[in-house]
């Protein structure tokens, strides 16, 4: 399965840094991933829903560690690229587009 597109929607919140949509093989999209700033740095949260007991359950997630590592790396790389573009846009008077 090939990751064909990653869309990052930056957020300027204390913990939530971005929402992410990932497209696979130009045929399947997963929306609602999040980039969160934790105590040990940034990490990717899979889309989830809140259960009646207050806990959260992933809706979709990788089941193979190698793929999870690849997916997280590509998402965080794209986030860094978007953040850099956003910062450069602000310093030159431009603006970054938000989906």
PDB file as gemmi writes it, atoms N, CA and C in Angstrom:
CRYST1    1.000    1.000    1.000  90.00  90.00  90.00 P 1                      
ATOM      1  N   UNK A   1       0.851  -1.174   0.000  1.00  0.00           N  
ATOM      2  CA  UNK A   1       0.000   0.000   0.000  1.00  0.00           C  
ATOM      3  C   UNK A   1       0.897   1.237   0.000  1.00  0.00           C  
ATOM      4  N   UNK A   2       0.624   2.140  -0.927  1.00  0.00           N  
ATOM      5  CA  UNK A   2       1.434   3.339  -1.069  1.00  0.00           C  
ATOM      6  C   UNK A   2       0.694   4.552  -0.515  1.00  0.00           C  
ATOM      7  N   UNK A   3       1.412   5.376   0.235  1.00  0.00           N  
ATOM      8  CA  UNK A   3       0.864   6.645   0.707  1.00  0.00           C  
ATOM      9  C   UNK A   3       1.024   7.623  -0.451  1.00  0.00           C  
ATOM     10  N   UNK A   4      -0.097   8.078  -1.017  1.00  0.00           N  
ATOM     11  CA  UNK A   4      -0.022   8.936  -2.194  1.00  0.00           C  
ATOM     12  C   UNK A   4      -0.246  10.413  -1.892  1.00  0.00           C  
ATOM     13  N   UNK A   5      -0.814  10.726  -0.735  1.00  0.00           N  
ATOM     14  CA  UNK A   5      -0.986  12.134  -0.367  1.00  0.00           C  
ATOM     15  C   UNK A   5      -1.159  12.257   1.139  1.00  0.00           C  
ATOM     16  N   UNK A   6      -0.541  13.296   1.675  1.00  0.00           N  
ATOM     17  CA  UNK A   6      -0.725  13.645   3.083  1.00  0.00           C  
ATOM     18  C   UNK A   6      -1.082  15.123   3.124  1.00  0.00           C  
ATOM     19  N   UNK A   7      -2.238  15.433   3.708  1.00  0.00           N  
ATOM     20  CA  UNK A   7      -2.672  16.822   3.846  1.00  0.00           C  
ATOM     21  C   UNK A   7      -2.640  17.184   5.325  1.00  0.00           C  
ATOM     22  N   UNK A   8      -1.944  18.261   5.630  1.00  0.00           N  
ATOM     23  CA  UNK A   8      -1.771  18.706   7.011  1.00  0.00           C  
ATOM     24  C   UNK A   8      -2.476  20.044   7.192  1.00  0.00           C  
ATOM     25  N   UNK A   9      -3.372  20.107   8.157  1.00  0.00           N  
ATOM     26  CA  UNK A   9      -4.073  21.347   8.510  1.00  0.00           C  
ATOM     27  C   UNK A   9      -3.552  21.807   9.864  1.00  0.00           C  
ATOM     28  N   UNK A  10      -2.669  22.797   9.832  1.00  0.00           N  
ATOM     29  CA  UNK A  10      -2.013  23.265  11.050  1.00  0.00           C  
ATOM     30  C   UNK A  10      -3.007  23.868  12.032  1.00  0.00           C  
ATOM     31  N   UNK A  11      -2.736  23.668  13.307  1.00  0.00           N  
ATOM     32  CA  UNK A  11      -3.496  24.265  14.399  1.00  0.00           C  
ATOM     33  C   UNK A  11      -2.490  24.895  15.354  1.00  0.00           C  
ATOM     34  N   UNK A  12      -2.902  25.958  16.008  1.00  0.00           N  
ATOM     35  CA  UNK A  12      -2.012  26.648  16.937  1.00  0.00           C  
ATOM     36  C   UNK A  12      -2.567  26.513  18.347  1.00  0.00           C  
ATOM     37  N   UNK A  13      -2.640  25.278  18.809  1.00  0.00           N  
ATOM     38  CA  UNK A  13      -3.136  25.009  20.153  1.00  0.00           C  
ATOM     39  C   UNK A  13      -1.996  24.442  20.995  1.00  0.00           C  
ATOM     40  N   UNK A  14      -2.207  24.411  22.297  1.00  0.00           N  
ATOM     41  CA  UNK A  14      -1.142  23.962  23.193  1.00  0.00           C  
ATOM     42  C   UNK A  14      -0.681  22.544  22.870  1.00  0.00           C  
ATOM     43  N   UNK A  15      -1.612  21.616  22.726  1.00  0.00           N  
ATOM     44  CA  UNK A  15      -1.244  20.221  22.467  1.00  0.00           C  
ATOM     45  C   UNK A  15      -1.541  19.789  21.035  1.00  0.00           C  
ATOM     46  N   UNK A  16      -2.692  20.174  20.503  1.00  0.00           N  
ATOM     47  CA  UNK A  16      -3.062  19.795  19.140  1.00  0.00           C  
ATOM     48  C   UNK A  16      -2.320  20.681  18.150  1.00  0.00           C  
ATOM     49  N   UNK A  17      -1.469  20.081  17.337  1.00  0.00           N  
ATOM     50  CA  UNK A  17      -0.657  20.836  16.388  1.00  0.00           C  
ATOM     51  C   UNK A  17      -1.172  20.758  14.959  1.00  0.00           C  
ATOM     52  N   UNK A  18      -1.911  19.689  14.621  1.00  0.00           N  
ATOM     53  CA  UNK A  18      -2.445  19.581  13.260  1.00  0.00           C  
ATOM     54  C   UNK A  18      -3.452  18.447  13.159  1.00  0.00           C  
ATOM     55  N   UNK A  19      -4.373  18.606  12.204  1.00  0.00           N  
ATOM     56  CA  UNK A  19      -5.205  17.503  11.738  1.00  0.00           C  
ATOM     57  C   UNK A  19      -4.589  17.015  10.440  1.00  0.00           C  
ATOM     58  N   UNK A  20      -4.707  15.728  10.173  1.00  0.00           N  
ATOM     59  CA  UNK A  20      -4.067  15.140   8.994  1.00  0.00           C  
ATOM     60  C   UNK A  20      -5.047  14.224   8.274  1.00  0.00           C  
ATOM     61  N   UNK A  21      -5.006  14.266   6.937  1.00  0.00           N  
ATOM     62  CA  UNK A  21      -5.739  13.329   6.085  1.00  0.00           C  
ATOM     63  C   UNK A  21      -4.691  12.596   5.258  1.00  0.00           C  
ATOM     64  N   UNK A  22      -4.795  11.285   5.172  1.00  0.00           N  
ATOM     65  CA  UNK A  22      -3.833  10.480   4.412  1.00  0.00           C  
ATOM     66  C   UNK A  22      -4.576   9.694   3.339  1.00  0.00           C  
ATOM     67  N   UNK A  23      -4.066   9.768   2.101  1.00  0.00           N  
ATOM     68  CA  UNK A  23      -4.640   9.018   0.986  1.00  0.00           C  
ATOM     69  C   UNK A  23      -3.696   7.881   0.621  1.00  0.00           C  
ATOM     70  N   UNK A  24      -4.278   6.710   0.376  1.00  0.00           N  
ATOM     71  CA  UNK A  24      -3.520   5.517   0.001  1.00  0.00           C  
ATOM     72  C   UNK A  24      -3.890   5.104  -1.417  1.00  0.00           C  
ATOM     73  N   UNK A  25      -2.870   4.842  -2.236  1.00  0.00           N  
ATOM     74  CA  UNK A  25      -3.054   4.343  -3.608  1.00  0.00           C  
ATOM     75  C   UNK A  25      -4.034   5.188  -4.419  1.00  0.00           C  
ATOM     76  N   UNK A  26      -4.105   6.491  -4.150  1.00  0.00           N  
ATOM     77  CA  UNK A  26      -5.047   7.389  -4.833  1.00  0.00           C  
ATOM     78  C   UNK A  26      -6.470   6.847  -4.825  1.00  0.00           C  
ATOM     79  N   UNK A  27      -6.794   6.008  -3.818  1.00  0.00           N  
ATOM     80  CA  UNK A  27      -8.094   5.340  -3.827  1.00  0.00           C  
ATOM     81  C   UNK A  27      -8.810   5.335  -2.481  1.00  0.00           C  
ATOM     82  N   UNK A  28      -8.084   5.553  -1.384  1.00  0.00           N  
ATOM     83  CA  UNK A  28      -8.686   5.411  -0.054  1.00  0.00           C  
ATOM     84  C   UNK A  28      -8.113   6.486   0.856  1.00  0.00           C  
ATOM     85  N   UNK A  29      -8.993   7.219   1.556  1.00  0.00           N  
ATOM     86  CA  UNK A  29      -8.535   8.293   2.441  1.00  0.00           C  
ATOM     87  C   UNK A  29      -8.947   8.002   3.881  1.00  0.00           C  
ATOM     88  N   UNK A  30      -8.048   8.331   4.785  1.00  0.00           N  
ATOM     89  CA  UNK A  30      -8.363   8.292   6.213  1.00  0.00           C  
ATOM     90  C   UNK A  30      -8.213   9.717   6.727  1.00  0.00           C  
ATOM     91  N   UNK A  31      -9.294  10.232   7.287  1.00  0.00           N  
ATOM     92  CA  UNK A  31      -9.321  11.589   7.836  1.00  0.00           C  
ATOM     93  C   UNK A  31      -9.303  11.511   9.363  1.00  0.00           C  
ATOM     94  N   UNK A  32      -8.910  12.611   9.969  1.00  0.00           N  
ATOM     95  CA  UNK A  32      -9.034  12.705  11.412  1.00  0.00           C  
ATOM     96  C   UNK A  32      -7.832  12.245  12.216  1.00  0.00           C  
ATOM     97  N   UNK A  33      -6.686  12.032  11.552  1.00  0.00           N  
ATOM     98  CA  UNK A  33      -5.474  11.784  12.320  1.00  0.00           C  
ATOM     99  C   UNK A  33      -5.071  13.111  12.952  1.00  0.00           C  
ATOM    100  N   UNK A  34      -4.350  13.061  14.053  1.00  0.00           N  
ATOM    101  CA  UNK A  34      -3.930  14.278  14.744  1.00  0.00           C  
ATOM    102  C   UNK A  34      -2.445  14.203  15.056  1.00  0.00           C  
ATOM    103  N   UNK A  35      -1.804  15.355  15.027  1.00  0.00           N  
ATOM    104  CA  UNK A  35      -0.438  15.473  15.526  1.00  0.00           C  
ATOM    105  C   UNK A  35      -0.547  16.182  16.866  1.00  0.00           C  
ATOM    106  N   UNK A  36      -0.045  15.521  17.896  1.00  0.00           N  
ATOM    107  CA  UNK A  36      -0.154  15.997  19.275  1.00  0.00           C  
ATOM    108  C   UNK A  36       1.246  16.241  19.836  1.00  0.00           C  
ATOM    109  N   UNK A  37       1.376  17.319  20.611  1.00  0.00           N  
ATOM    110  CA  UNK A  37       2.630  17.583  21.313  1.00  0.00           C  
ATOM    111  C   UNK A  37       2.511  16.992  22.706  1.00  0.00           C  
ATOM    112  N   UNK A  38       3.333  15.977  22.983  1.00  0.00           N  
ATOM    113  CA  UNK A  38       3.338  15.337  24.289  1.00  0.00           C  
ATOM    114  C   UNK A  38       4.588  15.690  25.070  1.00  0.00           C  
ATOM    115  N   UNK A  39       4.751  15.064  26.202  1.00  0.00           N  
ATOM    116  CA  UNK A  39       5.916  15.321  27.061  1.00  0.00           C  
ATOM    117  C   UNK A  39       7.225  14.956  26.380  1.00  0.00           C  
ATOM    118  N   UNK A  40       7.181  13.944  25.500  1.00  0.00           N  
ATOM    119  CA  UNK A  40       8.399  13.477  24.836  1.00  0.00           C  
ATOM    120  C   UNK A  40       8.472  13.908  23.376  1.00  0.00           C  
ATOM    121  N   UNK A  41       7.680  14.896  22.980  1.00  0.00           N  
ATOM    122  CA  UNK A  41       7.718  15.393  21.611  1.00  0.00           C  
ATOM    123  C   UNK A  41       6.427  15.121  20.870  1.00  0.00           C  
ATOM    124  N   UNK A  42       6.499  15.258  19.554  1.00  0.00           N  
ATOM    125  CA  UNK A  42       5.316  15.082  18.713  1.00  0.00           C  
ATOM    126  C   UNK A  42       5.017  13.612  18.474  1.00  0.00           C  
ATOM    127  N   UNK A  43       3.718  13.295  18.367  1.00  0.00           N  
ATOM    128  CA  UNK A  43       3.321  11.945  17.983  1.00  0.00           C  
ATOM    129  C   UNK A  43       2.017  12.013  17.202  1.00  0.00           C  
ATOM    130  N   UNK A  44       1.733  10.936  16.476  1.00  0.00           N  
ATOM    131  CA  UNK A  44       0.548  10.864  15.626  1.00  0.00           C  
ATOM    132  C   UNK A  44      -0.519  10.029  16.316  1.00  0.00           C  
ATOM    133  N   UNK A  45      -1.731  10.579  16.406  1.00  0.00           N  
ATOM    134  CA  UNK A  45      -2.888   9.845  16.935  1.00  0.00           C  
ATOM    135  C   UNK A  45      -3.762   9.427  15.767  1.00  0.00           C  
ATOM    136  N   UNK A  46      -4.176   8.192  15.784  1.00  0.00           N  
ATOM    137  CA  UNK A  46      -5.076   7.686  14.759  1.00  0.00           C  
ATOM    138  C   UNK A  46      -6.493   8.212  15.030  1.00  0.00           C  
ATOM    139  N   UNK A  47      -7.352   8.228  14.017  1.00  0.00           N  
ATOM    140  CA  UNK A  47      -8.728   8.677  14.252  1.00  0.00           C  
ATOM    141  C   UNK A  47      -9.410   7.780  15.282  1.00  0.00           C  
ATOM    142  N   UNK A  48     -10.166   8.397  16.171  1.00  0.00           N  
ATOM    143  CA  UNK A  48     -10.789   7.619  17.245  1.00  0.00           C  
ATOM    144  C   UNK A  48     -12.158   8.192  17.581  1.00  0.00           C  
ATOM    145  N   UNK A  49     -12.894   7.439  18.386  1.00  0.00           N  
ATOM    146  CA  UNK A  49     -14.188   7.918  18.879  1.00  0.00           C  
ATOM    147  C   UNK A  49     -14.236   7.677  20.380  1.00  0.00           C  
ATOM    148  N   UNK A  50     -15.008   8.514  21.049  1.00  0.00           N  
ATOM    149  CA  UNK A  50     -15.134   8.411  22.498  1.00  0.00           C  
ATOM    150  C   UNK A  50     -16.222   7.405  22.836  1.00  0.00           C  
ATOM    151  N   UNK A  51     -15.894   6.483  23.722  1.00  0.00           N  
ATOM    152  CA  UNK A  51     -16.845   5.468  24.169  1.00  0.00           C  
ATOM    153  C   UNK A  51     -17.651   5.994  25.361  1.00  0.00           C  
ATOM    154  N   UNK A  52     -18.781   5.371  25.667  1.00  0.00           N  
ATOM    155  CA  UNK A  52     -19.611   5.824  26.795  1.00  0.00           C  
ATOM    156  C   UNK A  52     -18.863   5.873  28.130  1.00  0.00           C  
ATOM    157  N   UNK A  53     -17.843   5.027  28.299  1.00  0.00           N  
ATOM    158  CA  UNK A  53     -17.099   5.032  29.566  1.00  0.00           C  
ATOM    159  C   UNK A  53     -16.015   6.112  29.621  1.00  0.00           C  
ATOM    160  N   UNK A  54     -15.936   6.950  28.565  1.00  0.00           N  
ATOM    161  CA  UNK A  54     -14.977   8.051  28.559  1.00  0.00           C  
ATOM    162  C   UNK A  54     -13.640   7.723  27.917  1.00  0.00           C  
ATOM    163  N   UNK A  55     -13.406   6.467  27.586  1.00  0.00           N  
ATOM    164  CA  UNK A  55     -12.161   6.089  26.919  1.00  0.00           C  
ATOM    165  C   UNK A  55     -12.311   6.285  25.411  1.00  0.00           C  
ATOM    166  N   UNK A  56     -11.191   6.232  24.707  1.00  0.00           N  
ATOM    167  CA  UNK A  56     -11.196   6.396  23.254  1.00  0.00           C  
ATOM    168  C   UNK A  56     -10.771   5.102  22.585  1.00  0.00           C  
ATOM    169  N   UNK A  57     -11.363   4.823  21.437  1.00  0.00           N  
ATOM    170  CA  UNK A  57     -11.061   3.617  20.662  1.00  0.00           C  
ATOM    171  C   UNK A  57     -10.711   4.044  19.241  1.00  0.00           C  
ATOM    172  N   UNK A  58      -9.567   3.553  18.728  1.00  0.00           N  
ATOM    173  CA  UNK A  58      -9.181   3.859  17.353  1.00  0.00           C  
ATOM    174  C   UNK A  58     -10.231   3.349  16.378  1.00  0.00           C  
ATOM    175  N   UNK A  59     -10.526   4.153  15.370  1.00  0.00           N  
ATOM    176  CA  UNK A  59     -11.428   3.747  14.292  1.00  0.00           C  
ATOM    177  C   UNK A  59     -10.637   2.992  13.234  1.00  0.00           C  
ATOM    178  N   UNK A  60      -9.436   3.475  12.945  1.00  0.00           N  
ATOM    179  CA  UNK A  60      -8.550   2.845  11.968  1.00  0.00           C  
ATOM    180  C   UNK A  60      -7.125   3.001  12.471  1.00  0.00           C  
ATOM    181  N   UNK A  61      -6.317   1.975  12.283  1.00  0.00           N  
ATOM    182  CA  UNK A  61      -4.923   2.055  12.709  1.00  0.00           C  
ATOM    183  C   UNK A  61      -4.112   0.956  12.032  1.00  0.00           C  
ATOM    184  N   UNK A  62      -2.797   1.190  11.844  1.00  0.00           N  
ATOM    185  CA  UNK A  62      -1.936   0.156  11.269  1.00  0.00           C  
ATOM    186  C   UNK A  62      -1.847  -1.041  12.217  1.00  0.00           C  
ATOM    187  N   UNK A  63      -1.763  -2.228  11.643  1.00  0.00           N  
ATOM    188  CA  UNK A  63      -1.614  -3.427  12.473  1.00  0.00           C  
ATOM    189  C   UNK A  63      -0.226  -4.042  12.323  1.00  0.00           C  
ATOM    190  N   UNK A  64       0.603  -3.430  11.486  1.00  0.00           N  
ATOM    191  CA  UNK A  64       1.972  -3.894  11.282  1.00  0.00           C  
ATOM    192  C   UNK A  64       2.911  -2.772  11.725  1.00  0.00           C  
ATOM    193  N   UNK A  65       3.840  -3.083  12.628  1.00  0.00           N  
ATOM    194  CA  UNK A  65       4.731  -2.060  13.184  1.00  0.00           C  
ATOM    195  C   UNK A  65       5.526  -1.313  12.120  1.00  0.00           C  
ATOM    196  N   UNK A  66       6.061  -2.031  11.117  1.00  0.00           N  
ATOM    197  CA  UNK A  66       6.854  -1.370  10.076  1.00  0.00           C  
ATOM    198  C   UNK A  66       6.033  -0.312   9.344  1.00  0.00           C  
ATOM    199  N   UNK A  67       4.776  -0.632   9.062  1.00  0.00           N  
ATOM    200  CA  UNK A  67       3.926   0.329   8.363  1.00  0.00           C  
ATOM    201  C   UNK A  67       3.584   1.505   9.271  1.00  0.00           C  
ATOM    202  N   UNK A  68       3.336   1.248  10.548  1.00  0.00           N  
ATOM    203  CA  UNK A  68       3.047   2.335  11.500  1.00  0.00           C  
ATOM    204  C   UNK A  68       4.229   3.306  11.561  1.00  0.00           C  
ATOM    205  N   UNK A  69       5.437   2.768  11.640  1.00  0.00           N  
ATOM    206  CA  UNK A  69       6.640   3.606  11.705  1.00  0.00           C  
ATOM    207  C   UNK A  69       6.770   4.447  10.438  1.00  0.00           C  
ATOM    208  N   UNK A  70       6.577   3.813   9.270  1.00  0.00           N  
ATOM    209  CA  UNK A  70       6.658   4.526   7.987  1.00  0.00           C  
ATOM    210  C   UNK A  70       5.602   5.627   7.921  1.00  0.00           C  
ATOM    211  N   UNK A  71       4.372   5.317   8.290  1.00  0.00           N  
ATOM    212  CA  UNK A  71       3.277   6.280   8.244  1.00  0.00           C  
ATOM    213  C   UNK A  71       3.556   7.469   9.164  1.00  0.00           C  
ATOM    214  N   UNK A  72       3.953   7.200  10.397  1.00  0.00           N  
ATOM    215  CA  UNK A  72       4.239   8.274  11.348  1.00  0.00           C  
ATOM    216  C   UNK A  72       5.376   9.156  10.857  1.00  0.00           C  
ATOM    217  N   UNK A  73       6.428   8.549  10.311  1.00  0.00           N  
ATOM    218  CA  UNK A  73       7.569   9.328   9.807  1.00  0.00           C  
ATOM    219  C   UNK A  73       7.136  10.237   8.665  1.00  0.00           C  
ATOM    220  N   UNK A  74       6.393   9.701   7.717  1.00  0.00           N  
ATOM    221  CA  UNK A  74       5.962  10.514   6.576  1.00  0.00           C  
ATOM    222  C   UNK A  74       5.026  11.640   7.011  1.00  0.00           C  
ATOM    223  N   UNK A  75       4.150  11.368   7.960  1.00  0.00           N  
ATOM    224  CA  UNK A  75       3.239  12.404   8.464  1.00  0.00           C  
ATOM    225  C   UNK A  75       4.022  13.498   9.176  1.00  0.00           C  
ATOM    226  N   UNK A  76       4.944  13.120  10.056  1.00  0.00           N  
ATOM    227  CA  UNK A  76       5.716  14.124  10.795  1.00  0.00           C  
ATOM    228  C   UNK A  76       6.652  14.902   9.875  1.00  0.00           C  
ATOM    229  N   UNK A  77       7.192  14.252   8.840  1.00  0.00           N  
ATOM    230  CA  UNK A  77       8.012  14.968   7.852  1.00  0.00           C  
ATOM    231  C   UNK A  77       7.171  16.009   7.110  1.00  0.00           C  
ATOM    232  N   UNK A  78       5.965  15.627   6.701  1.00  0.00           N  
ATOM    233  CA  UNK A  78       5.072  16.558   5.997  1.00  0.00           C  
ATOM    234  C   UNK A  78       4.655  17.698   6.924  1.00  0.00           C  
ATOM    235  N   UNK A  79       4.425  17.393   8.200  1.00  0.00           N  
ATOM    236  CA  UNK A  79       4.089  18.429   9.179  1.00  0.00           C  
ATOM    237  C   UNK A  79       5.231  19.446   9.281  1.00  0.00           C  
ATOM    238  N   UNK A  80       6.462  18.966   9.386  1.00  0.00           N  
ATOM    239  CA  UNK A  80       7.618  19.860   9.485  1.00  0.00           C  
ATOM    240  C   UNK A  80       7.727  20.740   8.237  1.00  0.00           C  
ATOM    241  N   UNK A  81       7.471  20.155   7.077  1.00  0.00           N  
ATOM    242  CA  UNK A  81       7.504  20.908   5.820  1.00  0.00           C  
ATOM    243  C   UNK A  81       6.421  21.994   5.808  1.00  0.00           C  
ATOM    244  N   UNK A  82       5.204  21.640   6.202  1.00  0.00           N  
ATOM    245  CA  UNK A  82       4.103  22.605   6.233  1.00  0.00           C  
ATOM    246  C   UNK A  82       4.363  23.705   7.258  1.00  0.00           C  
ATOM    247  N   UNK A  83       4.902  23.332   8.400  1.00  0.00           N  
ATOM    248  CA  UNK A  83       5.204  24.306   9.442  1.00  0.00           C  
ATOM    249  C   UNK A  83       6.257  25.290   8.950  1.00  0.00           C  
ATOM    250  N   UNK A  84       7.275  24.781   8.276  1.00  0.00           N  
ATOM    251  CA  UNK A  84       8.328  25.628   7.725  1.00  0.00           C  
ATOM    252  C   UNK A  84       7.757  26.599   6.694  1.00  0.00           C  
ATOM    253  N   UNK A  85       6.902  26.105   5.820  1.00  0.00           N  
ATOM    254  CA  UNK A  85       6.266  26.947   4.805  1.00  0.00           C  
ATOM    255  C   UNK A  85       5.394  28.008   5.463  1.00  0.00           C  
ATOM    256  N   UNK A  86       4.663  27.617   6.496  1.00  0.00           N  
ATOM    257  CA  UNK A  86       3.785  28.542   7.224  1.00  0.00           C  
ATOM    258  C   UNK A  86       4.601  29.656   7.879  1.00  0.00           C  
ATOM    259  N   UNK A  87       5.698  29.300   8.520  1.00  0.00           N  
ATOM    260  CA  UNK A  87       6.552  30.279   9.198  1.00  0.00           C  
ATOM    261  C   UNK A  87       7.185  31.210   8.173  1.00  0.00           C  
ATOM    262  N   UNK A  88       7.672  30.653   7.051  1.00  0.00           N  
ATOM    263  CA  UNK A  88       8.261  31.481   5.999  1.00  0.00           C  
ATOM    264  C   UNK A  88       7.223  32.427   5.419  1.00  0.00           C  
ATOM    265  N   UNK A  89       5.994  31.946   5.238  1.00  0.00           N  
ATOM    266  CA  UNK A  89       4.919  32.781   4.708  1.00  0.00           C  
ATOM    267  C   UNK A  89       4.612  33.955   5.612  1.00  0.00           C  
ATOM    268  N   UNK A  90       4.632  33.715   6.921  1.00  0.00           N  
ATOM    269  CA  UNK A  90       4.369  34.797   7.878  1.00  0.00           C  
ATOM    270  C   UNK A  90       5.484  35.829   7.841  1.00  0.00           C  
ATOM    271  N   UNK A  91       6.748  35.370   7.723  1.00  0.00           N  
ATOM    272  CA  UNK A  91       7.871  36.299   7.769  1.00  0.00           C  
ATOM    273  C   UNK A  91       7.962  37.142   6.501  1.00  0.00           C  
ATOM    274  N   UNK A  92       7.352  36.670   5.386  1.00  0.00           N  
ATOM    275  CA  UNK A  92       7.383  37.439   4.147  1.00  0.00           C  
ATOM    276  C   UNK A  92       6.052  38.125   3.871  1.00  0.00           C  
ATOM    277  N   UNK A  93       5.125  38.026   4.807  1.00  0.00           N  
ATOM    278  CA  UNK A  93       3.837  38.680   4.655  1.00  0.00           C  
ATOM    279  C   UNK A  93       2.790  37.845   3.960  1.00  0.00           C  
ATOM    280  N   UNK A  94       3.132  36.625   3.571  1.00  0.00           N  
ATOM    281  CA  UNK A  94       2.172  35.737   2.926  1.00  0.00           C  
ATOM    282  C   UNK A  94       1.378  34.984   3.963  1.00  0.00           C  
ATOM    283  N   UNK A  95       0.557  34.060   3.490  1.00  0.00           N  
ATOM    284  CA  UNK A  95      -0.200  33.234   4.424  1.00  0.00           C  
ATOM    285  C   UNK A  95      -0.264  31.820   3.911  1.00  0.00           C  
ATOM    286  N   UNK A  96      -0.288  30.878   4.819  1.00  0.00           N  
ATOM    287  CA  UNK A  96      -0.411  29.472   4.438  1.00  0.00           C  
ATOM    288  C   UNK A  96      -1.885  29.149   4.302  1.00  0.00           C  
ATOM    289  N   UNK A  97      -2.221  28.362   3.282  1.00  0.00           N  
ATOM    290  CA  UNK A  97      -3.612  27.965   3.109  1.00  0.00           C  
ATOM    291  C   UNK A  97      -3.954  26.858   4.071  1.00  0.00           C  
ATOM    292  N   UNK A  98      -5.197  26.865   4.550  1.00  0.00           N  
ATOM    293  CA  UNK A  98      -5.684  25.846   5.474  1.00  0.00           C  
ATOM    294  C   UNK A  98      -6.884  25.170   4.842  1.00  0.00           C  
ATOM    295  N   UNK A  99      -6.863  23.837   4.721  1.00  0.00           N  
ATOM    296  CA  UNK A  99      -7.982  23.104   4.108  1.00  0.00           C  
ATOM    297  C   UNK A  99      -9.189  23.150   4.983  1.00  0.00           C  
TER     298      UNK A  99                                                      
END                                                                             
